[in-house]
Amino acid sequence: MKAAATSKQEIRLDDLKPGERTVKELPHDGYLFLEHDVPFLIIYRNIPNDEATIRLARTGASYLIIGKDNFEYFKKFVKQLTEKMSARFGSFILMEIYSGDSGSTEFVIRGPAHKLPVSLEVLKEELDKVESKRYGGQMLTAKIEQTKQRQGDDNQAFCSIAEIKECGGTLIGLEVPPVYRNKKGNLYPLYFKRFRDGFASAIHKAVFEFIRVQTSSDIQSFAALGKREIHEEVYNIDRALTEIESSYQFLLLVAPVNIQSMRECFFKTNYEKLNPFHYRLLPIDPDILKRKLYDLRIDEIDDPAISFLFDEKREEIDQQLTMLKERGSSNFFYRSVRLYQGLEKKIVSEAELILQNISEDAKQEKVKPLDAKTFGKMAENEFDYFRTQSSDYTCRVHIREDVNVMMVSKGELYLPADYTLTKSEANALIQHEVGTHALTYYNGSQQPLSQLSQGLADYDSLQEGIAVLSEYLIGGLTKNRLRTLAGRVIAGEALLNGAGFKEVFNLLHTTHGFSREPAFNITSRIFQGGGFLKDIIYLKGLIELREYLMDGGNLEFLLAGKFALKHAPMIKDLTQRGLLKSPVIKPRYLNDAGFKERITKVRQGIALSKMV
């Protein structure tokens, strides 16, 4: 989107064009940020000792900051702008926001209530929802005042509602209770973030009603009224978060380096002796990284959605760094519970049903006719398919002697040189590893924010849910694969209930009929680090994804990057504002002959045990 020049010369309002924006400083300490396609402007008069109220104005797509004096200049400017915008859209709505008296707990909406009954009622209803309790437990309320003035007896009002009406626009005054600061003017930062988020949503929903009914604008959603530009400082924070997280490999540092010798000893002693876990030395100092993490001024980001996503990601990185310091201790386990949010009963029940209805296929474990080179060629073919959709796709397959598990890292597929698997497993894993993990990494890397390739907080569950679903969608989900996912949940529940390594192994091996190799693999993974619940997310993610699709959710939309299902509304919001993109490349299975039939079954709530 093209932006106009930023000099302080008088704005030539004839230059307002579709698809452009004007961003510039104005004379007399004014500032304009105007999206030419948005028939709405938030106005704020800059006054002393009004901490944070200006940040409420900056949550809108378009806003005007008025200097402390020379109201005649701003009055003339606003009237000219209103005439131009109303001529283009049929009408133009302006909302001046200002803080009320200290101690006030009521929003006061001042405007032509008889002319805008629906819009102002929506605004009142939404403002009533804004963080209804604050520090001290005072309740916030909202009321509408029918008036021709934006602020009661204010003799310094630079424009009246009547004057704006003559120019073809509508002016609403909104008095905001300054509950986000104390009487001395000091901000309550955590409360302010919640207040700002609710405030912005309320404004946008109400104004969208006005735009939808009163203007010719083709804006399709209230989300499009939020900020449409990412400030350079936001990009700096985004890159810094990615750099911090990229400086360590969390899963690798949690994984034991002596798993082979542990397995041999455990089996040789008839499941009695278990050697202690040993881990790689930490290549980073978690405390130094935490210092860098909390030097980031996420609190100063005025876009509510981005501020929330970054703050949440910072907390997740903080949790991971603390866990790395506590490997091998009970504290690691407790933080793991918090990081992966425990287990709901419905997830455990689904796992139990799977193990009751599906027996292990012993033959599948023994016959592995494909080697790493053959599988690597299959993966390269999938990468070639991506290149037909995007010519700059460059990710490759790497077959390595120093890799002991298949994994995708930064979109590249790494295979152990001695890896073997069946044809059915190969087709499933191509879509799991390449068609999901590599694909969403690439799509995320095409986004303006690098966090969409690195992964927003809690993204793992949805990622693995999509990956496992893709195995089903191409007809490659096997009995043993589904049993493994269920076994991980059963092991996780046992760990949460205080069971030890031998108890969990026997539970899987004796009670649920797992062969000793898969039983050991599941158990060792759940106990690494001191108790690691990550493996529960595969089945959990699949179940949550099934519920999302049953509610009519869009699967393709979830491939735009690496994020959690809870983030879907925010990602949609940011996409509608033009800050994020739709998926650039899409997986092959969307065009598979059996896709429509299988996805329909998922939307109808197919039992997981029927997916094999």
C-alpha positions in Angstrom: 0.0 0.0 0.0 1.5 3.3 -1.0 1.9 6.1 1.6 1.8 9.7 0.9 4.7 12.1 1.7 5.4 13.1 5.3 6.3 16.8 5.1 4.5 19.4 7.2 3.1 21.2 4.2 -0.6 21.7 3.8 -2.2 18.4 2.7 -3.6 18.4 -0.8 -6.8 16.6 0.0 -7.4 16.0 -3.8 -4.6 13.4 -3.5 -6.6 11.0 -1.5 -6.7 7.9 -3.6 -8.0 4.3 -3.2 -5.4 1.9 -1.8 -3.2 4.6 -0.4 -2.6 6.1 3.0 -1.4 9.5 4.3 1.0 9.5 7.2 2.4 12.9 8.2 3.1 15.4 10.8 0.9 18.5 10.8 1.6 22.0 11.8 1.0 22.9 15.5 2.1 19.5 16.8 -0.6 17.6 14.9 -0.3 14.2 13.3 -2.4 12.4 10.8 -2.6 8.7 9.9 -5.3 8.2 7.3 -6.3 5.1 5.4 -7.9 6.5 2.3 -10.4 3.5 2.1 -11.7 3.9 5.6 -14.6 6.3 6.2 -13.8 6.6 9.9 -11.4 8.8 11.9 -10.5 8.8 15.6 -9.6 12.2 16.9 -7.6 12.9 20.0 -6.7 16.3 21.4 -3.2 16.2 22.9 -3.4 17.6 26.4 -0.9 17.5 29.4 -1.1 14.8 32.1 -3.4 12.5 30.0 -1.3 9.3 30.3 -2.1 6.6 27.8 -5.4 8.0 26.3 -3.5 8.9 23.1 -2.7 5.2 22.8 -6.4 4.4 22.6 -6.7 6.7 19.6 -3.8 4.9 17.9 -5.6 1.5 17.9 -7.7 2.7 14.9 -6.9 2.3 11.2 -7.1 6.1 10.9 -6.5 8.7 13.5 -5.7 12.4 14.0 -3.8 13.9 16.8 -4.6 17.6 17.4 -2.1 19.9 18.9 -2.6 21.9 22.1 -3.6 25.1 20.3 -4.4 26.7 16.9 -7.8 25.0 16.9 -8.8 27.1 13.9 -6.2 25.3 11.7 -7.5 21.9 12.8 -11.1 22.9 12.5 -10.5 24.0 8.9 -8.5 20.8 8.2 -11.1 18.5 9.7 -13.9 20.1 7.8 -12.0 19.8 4.5 -11.2 16.2 5.1 -14.9 15.4 6.1 -16.1 17.0 2.8 -13.8 15.0 0.7 -14.4 11.7 2.5 -18.2 12.1 2.7 -18.3 13.0 -1.0 -16.5 9.7 -1.8 -18.4 7.4 0.7 -21.7 9.2 1.1 -20.9 9.9 4.8 -17.9 10.0 7.1 -17.8 9.3 10.8 -15.5 11.0 13.3 -15.1 10.0 16.9 -13.3 12.3 19.3 -12.1 10.5 22.4 -11.1 12.3 25.6 -10.7 11.2 29.2 -13.2 12.0 31.9 -12.6 13.2 35.4 -10.3 11.1 37.7 -12.5 8.7 39.6 -15.1 8.4 36.8 -16.2 4.8 36.0 -18.6 5.6 33.1 -18.2 6.0 29.4 -20.3 8.9 28.1 -21.3 8.7 24.4 -22.3 12.2 23.1 -23.9 12.5 19.7 -27.1 12.5 17.7 -28.7 9.4 19.3 -32.0 9.9 17.4 -30.1 9.7 14.1 -27.8 6.8 14.9 -29.8 4.6 17.3 -28.3 1.3 16.2 -24.7 2.4 16.1 -24.7 4.1 19.4 -26.6 1.3 21.1 -24.0 -1.2 19.8 -21.3 1.1 21.1 -23.0 1.3 24.5 -23.5 -2.5 24.7 -19.9 -3.2 23.7 -18.4 -0.6 26.1 -20.4 -2.2 28.9 -18.4 -5.3 28.3 -15.0 -3.6 28.6 -13.1 -5.2 31.5 -16.2 -4.7 33.8 -14.1 -4.8 37.0 -10.8 -2.9 37.6 -8.5 -2.6 40.6 -10.7 -2.0 43.6 -13.6 -3.8 42.1 -15.4 -0.7 40.6 -17.8 -1.5 37.8 -17.7 0.3 34.5 -20.9 1.5 32.8 -21.8 3.3 29.6 -24.5 5.8 28.8 -25.7 7.8 25.7 -26.3 11.6 25.9 -28.3 13.3 23.1 -26.4 16.5 22.4 -25.2 18.9 19.7 -21.8 19.4 21.3 -19.0 16.8 21.5 -18.3 17.7 25.2 -21.0 19.4 27.1 -20.0 23.0 28.0 -16.5 22.8 26.5 -16.0 26.3 25.0 -12.7 25.1 23.3 -14.4 22.5 21.1 -12.7 22.9 17.7 -15.7 21.5 15.9 -19.3 21.0 16.8 -21.5 18.1 15.7 -23.6 20.5 13.7 -20.5 21.8 11.8 -19.4 18.3 10.9 -23.0 17.5 9.8 -22.9 20.5 7.4 -19.8 18.9 5.8 -21.6 15.6 5.3 -20.2 13.8 8.3 -21.1 12.6 11.7 -19.2 13.5 14.9 -19.4 11.5 18.1 -17.8 12.5 21.3 -16.7 9.7 23.7 -15.7 10.4 27.2 -13.5 7.6 28.5 -13.2 6.9 32.3 -9.4 7.0 33.0 -9.5 3.9 35.2 -6.3 2.7 33.7 -4.3 5.2 35.8 -4.3 6.3 39.4 -5.0 9.9 40.6 -1.4 10.8 40.3 -1.5 9.8 36.6 0.6 6.6 36.9 -0.5 3.8 34.6 -1.7 0.4 35.6 0.1 -1.3 32.7 -1.5 -4.8 32.8 -5.0 -3.5 33.3 -4.5 -0.9 30.5 -3.7 -3.7 28.0 -7.0 -5.5 28.8 -8.9 -2.2 28.8 -7.4 -1.1 25.5 -8.2 -4.4 23.8 -11.9 -4.3 24.8 -12.1 -0.6 24.0 -10.7 -1.0 20.5 -13.1 -4.0 19.8 -16.1 -2.0 21.0 -15.3 1.1 18.8 -14.7 -1.0 15.7 -17.9 -3.0 16.1 -20.0 0.1 16.6 -18.5 2.0 13.7 -18.8 -0.9 11.4 -22.6 -0.8 11.9 -22.5 2.9 10.8 -20.3 2.2 7.8 -22.3 -0.8 6.7 -25.6 1.1 6.7 -24.6 4.8 6.1 -21.7 4.6 3.6 -20.8 3.0 0.2 -17.6 1.5 1.7 -17.0 -2.2 0.8 -15.4 -3.0 4.2 -16.6 -6.5 5.0 -15.8 -6.8 8.7 -15.2 -4.7 11.8 -11.7 -6.2 12.0 -10.7 -4.1 9.0 -11.1 -1.0 11.1 -8.0 -1.8 13.1 -4.5 -0.8 12.4 -3.3 -1.7 8.8 0.3 -0.9 9.2 3.0 -2.7 11.3 5.4 -0.2 12.8 9.1 -0.7 12.3 9.6 -1.2 16.1 7.1 -4.1 16.0 9.2 -5.7 13.3 12.3 -5.2 15.5 10.6 -6.9 18.4 9.4 -9.7 16.1 12.9 -10.3 14.9 14.3 -10.2 18.4 11.9 -12.8 19.6 12.8 -15.1 16.7 16.5 -14.5 17.3 16.2 -15.4 21.0 14.2 -18.6 20.3 16.5 -19.6 17.4 19.6 -19.5 19.7 18.6 -22.8 21.3 16.8 -26.0 20.2 14.4 -26.7 23.0 13.4 -30.3 22.0 16.9 -31.3 21.2 18.2 -30.1 24.6 15.4 -31.9 26.4 16.1 -35.2 24.6 18.5 -37.6 26.3 21.8 -38.5 24.5 22.1 -42.0 26.0 18.7 -43.4 25.0 20.2 -46.4 23.2 22.2 -47.6 26.2 19.2 -47.0 28.5 17.0 -49.2 26.3 19.6 -52.0 26.1 20.1 -52.0 29.9 16.4 -51.9 30.6 15.7 -54.9 28.3 18.7 -56.9 29.4 17.6 -56.6 33.1 14.1 -57.7 32.3 12.7 -54.2 32.8 14.3 -53.7 36.2 17.3 -51.4 35.8 17.0 -48.0 34.3 20.1 -45.9 33.7 19.8 -42.1 34.5 19.0 -39.7 31.6 22.0 -37.7 30.3 21.6 -34.5 28.4 23.6 -32.2 26.1 25.4 -29.3 27.6 23.4 -26.0 27.3 24.9 -23.8 24.6 23.2 -20.7 26.0 22.8 -19.0 29.4 19.0 -18.9 30.0 19.4 -15.9 32.4 21.1 -13.8 29.7 18.4 -14.7 27.2 15.7 -13.8 29.7 17.3 -10.4 30.2 17.1 -9.8 26.5 13.6 -11.1 26.4 12.3 -8.7 29.0 14.2 -5.7 27.5 11.7 -5.9 24.6 9.1 -3.1 24.8 6.1 -5.3 24.0 4.0 -3.2 26.3 4.4 -0.2 24.0 2.8 -2.0 21.0 -0.6 -0.3 20.4 -2.0 -3.0 18.1 -4.0 -5.2 20.6 -3.7 -8.4 18.6 0.0 -8.2 18.0 0.7 -7.1 21.5 -1.2 -10.1 22.9 0.6 -12.6 20.6 4.1 -11.2 21.4 3.4 -11.1 25.1 2.2 -14.6 25.1 5.2 -15.8 23.1 7.6 -14.1 25.5 6.0 -16.0 28.4 6.4 -19.3 26.5 10.1 -18.7 25.8 10.5 -17.7 29.4 9.0 -21.0 30.5 11.2 -23.0 28.1 14.4 -21.3 29.3 13.5 -22.0 32.9 12.8 -25.7 32.0 16.2 -26.0 30.4 17.8 -24.9 33.7 15.7 -27.5 35.6 16.2 -30.6 33.4 16.1 -33.7 35.5 14.1 -32.2 38.4 10.5 -32.3 39.5 10.3 -28.5 38.7 10.8 -29.4 35.1 7.7 -31.6 35.2 5.6 -28.9 36.9 6.5 -26.4 34.3 5.8 -28.9 31.6 2.2 -29.3 33.0 1.8 -25.5 32.7 3.4 -25.3 29.3 1.2 -28.0 27.8 -1.8 -27.3 29.9 -2.5 -30.7 31.3 -5.0 -33.3 30.1 -8.8 -33.0 29.9 -10.8 -36.1 30.7 -12.3 -36.3 27.2 -8.8 -36.7 25.7 -8.0 -39.5 28.0 -11.4 -41.2 27.3 -10.7 -41.0 23.5 -7.3 -42.6 24.1 -8.8 -45.4 26.1 -11.4 -46.1 23.4 -8.7 -46.3 20.8 -6.7 -48.8 22.8 -9.8 -50.9 23.6 -10.9 -51.1 19.9 -7.6 -51.4 18.1 -5.0 -54.1 18.6 -1.3 -53.7 17.7 -0.4 -54.9 14.3 2.9 -56.8 15.0 3.6 -57.4 11.3 3.7 -53.7 10.5 6.5 -53.3 13.0 8.7 -55.9 11.3 8.3 -55.2 7.6 10.0 -51.9 6.5 10.9 -52.3 2.8 11.7 -48.6 2.1 15.0 -47.0 3.0 16.0 -43.4 3.6 17.1 -42.7 0.0 13.8 -43.9 -1.4 11.8 -41.9 1.1 14.0 -38.9 0.4 13.1 -39.0 -3.3 9.4 -39.1 -2.3 9.9 -36.1 -0.2 11.8 -34.2 -2.9 8.9 -34.9 -5.3 6.6 -33.2 -2.7 9.0 -30.2 -2.6 8.9 -30.1 -6.4 5.1 -29.9 -6.1 5.5 -26.9 -3.8 7.8 -25.3 -6.3 5.0 -25.5 -8.9 3.0 -23.2 -6.6 5.9 -20.9 -5.6 9.1 -20.8 -7.8 11.3 -19.5 -4.9 10.6 -22.5 -2.7 14.1 -23.8 -1.9 13.8 -26.3 1.0 15.5 -29.7 0.6 15.9 -33.2 2.0 19.1 -34.0 4.1 20.1 -37.6 4.8 22.5 -37.6 7.7 24.5 -40.0 9.7 24.4 -37.7 12.8 20.5 -37.6 13.0 18.6 -40.3 14.9 15.0 -39.1 14.3 13.2 -37.7 11.3 12.5 -34.0 11.8 11.7 -30.8 10.0 13.9 -27.8 11.0 13.4 -24.4 9.4 11.4 -26.1 6.6 14.2 -28.6 5.8 13.6 -32.3 6.1 16.3 -34.3 8.0 16.4 -38.1 7.7 18.6 -40.6 9.6 20.8 -42.5 7.1 19.5 -45.9 8.5 15.8 -45.0 8.5 13.4 -47.6 7.2 9.6 -47.6 6.9 6.6 -49.1 5.0 5.1 -47.6 1.9 1.9 -46.7 3.9 4.0 -45.0 6.5 5.9 -43.1 3.9 2.8 -41.6 2.2 1.5 -40.6 5.6 4.7 -39.1 6.8 5.2 -37.1 3.6 2.0 -35.2 4.4 2.8 -35.1 8.1 6.3 -33.7 7.9 6.4 -32.1 4.5 2.7 -31.3 3.8 2.3 -29.8 7.2 5.4 -28.8 9.1 7.6 -27.8 6.1 4.6 -26.2 4.3 3.5 -24.1 7.3 7.1 -23.0 7.9 7.3 -21.7 4.3 3.9 -20.1 4.4 4.8 -18.5 7.8 8.1 -17.3 6.3 6.1 -15.4 3.6 4.3 -13.4 6.3 5.5 -10.0 7.5 6.0 -11.3 11.0 8.7 -14.0 11.4 6.8 -15.5 14.4 4.4 -17.1 12.0 7.3 -19.3 10.7 8.9 -19.8 14.1 5.6 -20.6 15.8 3.3 -18.5 18.0 2.8 -19.7 21.6 1.2 -23.1 22.0 1.3 -23.7 18.2 2.4 -27.3 18.6 -1.0 -28.8 19.3 -2.6 -27.5 16.2 0.4 -28.3 14.1 0.4 -31.9 15.2 -3.4 -32.1 14.9 -3.2 -31.0 11.3 -0.3 -33.3 10.6 -2.1 -36.3 12.0 -5.3 -35.4 10.2 -3.3 -35.2 6.9 -2.3 -38.8 7.4 -6.0 -39.7 7.6 -6.9 -37.5 4.6 -4.6 -39.4 2.3 -5.6 -42.8 3.7 -2.3 -43.4 5.5 -3.2 -43.4 9.2 -2.4 -46.8 10.5 -3.5 -48.8 13.6 -0.1 -48.7 15.2 0.2 -44.9 14.6 -3.1 -44.2 16.2 -2.3 -46.5 19.1 1.0 -44.7 19.7 -0.8 -41.4 19.9 -3.3 -42.9 22.4 -0.5 -44.6 24.3 1.2 -41.2 24.8 -1.9 -39.8 26.4 -2.3 -42.8 28.7 1.4 -42.4 29.7 0.9 -38.7 30.3 -2.1 -39.3 32.5 -0.2 -41.9 34.5 2.7 -39.4 34.9 0.3 -36.7 36.1 -1.1 -39.3 38.7 2.4 -39.9 40.1 3.4 -43.1 38.3 7.1 -44.0 37.8 8.9 -45.1 34.7 8.5 -48.9 35.3 4.8 -48.4 36.2 4.1 -46.6 33.0 6.1 -49.1 30.9 4.1 -52.0 32.4 0.8 -50.2 31.9 1.5 -49.9 28.2 3.3 -53.2 27.7 1.1 -55.5 29.9 -2.2 -53.8 30.3 -2.6 -52.2 26.8 -0.6 -54.7 24.7 2.2 -52.6 23.3 5.3 -54.5 22.2 8.3 -53.6 24.4 10.0 -51.3 21.8 7.0 -48.9 21.3 6.2 -49.2 25.0 9.7 -48.1 25.9 9.8 -45.3 23.3 6.6 -43.8 24.6 7.6 -44.1 28.2 11.2 -42.7 27.7 9.8 -39.7 25.8 7.3 -38.9 28.5 9.9 -39.0 31.3 12.7 -37.2 29.5 13.8 -33.9 31.2 12.1 -35.0 34.4 8.6 -35.4 33.0 7.7 -34.0 29.6 4.0 -33.8 28.5 4.6 -32.6 24.9 3.6 -36.0 23.4 0.0 -35.6 24.7 -0.6 -32.8 22.1 -0.8 -35.1 19.1 -4.1 -36.7 20.0 -5.2 -33.6 21.8 -4.6 -31.5 18.7 -6.4 -34.0 16.5 -9.5 -34.0 18.7 -9.6 -30.1 19.0 -9.1 -29.8 15.2 -12.0 -32.3 14.6 -14.2 -30.1 16.9 -13.1 -26.9 14.9 -14.1 -28.6 11.6 -17.3 -29.9 13.0 -18.2 -26.2 13.8 -17.6 -25.3 10.2 -13.9 -24.2 10.5 -11.8 -23.7 7.4 -8.8 -26.1 7.2 -6.9 -24.2 4.5 -6.9 -21.0 6.6 -4.9 -22.9 9.3 -2.0 -23.4 6.9 -1.0 -19.8 6.7 1.7 -20.3 9.4 2.4 -21.8 12.7 -0.2 -20.7 15.3 -2.6 -22.2 17.8 -6.3 -22.8 17.2 -7.1 -20.2 19.9 -5.3 -17.7 17.6 -7.5 -18.3 14.6 -9.8 -15.2 15.3 -6.8 -12.9 15.7 -5.1 -14.3 12.6 -8.3 -13.8 10.7 -8.5 -10.2 12.0 -4.9 -9.5 11.0 -5.5 -11.0 7.6 -8.6 -8.9 7.0 -6.6 -5.8 7.9 -4.0 -6.7 5.3 -1.3 -7.3 7.9 -1.0 -11.1 7.2 -1.4 -13.2 4.0 -3.5 -16.2 3.0 -1.5 -19.5 2.5 0.9 -19.2 -0.4 1.3 -23.0 -1.0 -1.2 -25.7 -0.3 -0.8 -29.5 0.3 -1.3 -32.1 -2.3 -4.0 -33.9 -0.3 -6.5 -31.1 -0.8 -6.8 -32.4 -4.4 -6.7 -36.1 -3.4 -9.6 -38.2 -4.8 -10.8 -39.3 -1.4 -10.3 -35.9 0.3 -13.9 -34.7 0.1 -15.3 -37.9 1.5 -12.9 -38.1 4.3 -13.1 -34.4 5.4 -16.9 -34.8 5.3 -16.6 -37.6 7.8 -14.4 -35.5 10.0 -17.0 -32.7 9.9 -19.6 -35.2 10.9 -17.6 -36.2 14.0 -16.1 -39.5 12.9 -14.7 -41.6 15.9 -10.9 -41.6 15.9 -10.9 -45.4 16.0 -12.7 -45.4 12.6 -10.0 -43.3 10.9 -7.8 -46.4 10.3 
